[in-house]
Amino acid sequence: MTTAIAALTDDHCRALAKVAERPRRHDRLVVDLSDDLPGAGATDRGAEALVWLDAHGLASGPSSALGVWQLTSRGRAMLGQVQSRVGGQ
C-alpha cells in the first residue's frame, strides 16, 4: 500500500521548506506527509521540498496527471520508525 501525497496546505509547504533546508529533520517531514494532504507543490518552496524528498528516496512522483506523490518503501519504513518513537513517548 502506498501513501499518496496529493496536495499541501501553505503551512505544510512552509514546514517542508524548513525540512528541505535541514535534512536531519527528515523524519518530521515523513510524519507530515503520512496522510493525504489538500495542494502539492502549491508554492515554489513546497515543490522544492517534494523534489528533496524524491532526491533522498523518500517519495516519488508525480505518478499521474493529477500530480499525486507517493512515499517509497523507504519513506514508509521511516514513517513507521517515527510513529513508533512518537507513540512510545
LINDA-V806364 format. One record per residue. N is the residue number from 1. PSI is psi in whole degrees, 0 to 359 (999 if undefined). OMEGA is omega in radians with two decimals (999 if undefined). Layout:
N,PSI,OMEGA  N,PSI,OMEGA
//
This chain:
1,137,-3.14  2,158,3.07  3,115,-3.11  4,141,3.07  5,90,-3.02  6,324,-3.04  7,167,-3.09  8,143,3.02  9,167,3.09  10,321,3.12  11,318,3.11  12,321,3.12  13,319,3.11  14,318,3.12  15,318,3.13  16,319,3.14  17,320,3.11  18,319,3.14  19,319,3.14  20,330,3.12  21,338,-3.12  22,83,-3.05  23,335,-3.14  24,344,-3.13  25,21,-3.06  26,330,-3.13  27,324,3.09  28,323,3.11  29,316,-3.13  30,321,3.08  31,315,-3.12  32,331,-3.09  33,11,-3.05  34,341,3.12  35,162,3.01  36,125,-3.08  37,138,-3.13  38,117,2.88  39,41,-2.94  40,133,-3.10  41,29,-3.09  42,334,3.07  43,163,3.11  44,320,-3.11  45,322,3.08  46,319,3.11  47,320,3.10  48,320,-3.14  49,321,3.11  50,322,3.07  51,321,3.11  52,316,3.10  53,314,-3.14  54,315,-3.11  55,332,-3.13  56,11,3.05  57,20,-3.12  58,338,3.12  59,160,3.07  60,152,3.12  61,186,-0.17  62,144,-3.04  63,2,3.12  64,174,3.11  65,342,3.13  66,354,3.12  67,34,-3.12  68,125,3.05  69,152,3.13  70,144,3.01  71,140,3.05  72,176,3.10  73,324,3.09  74,318,3.11  75,319,3.11  76,321,3.11  77,317,3.13  78,321,3.10  79,317,3.11  80,319,3.12  81,316,-3.12  82,316,3.14  83,324,3.09  84,316,3.13  85,314,-3.12  86,319,-3.13  87,333,-3.10  88,352,-3.09  89,999,999
//
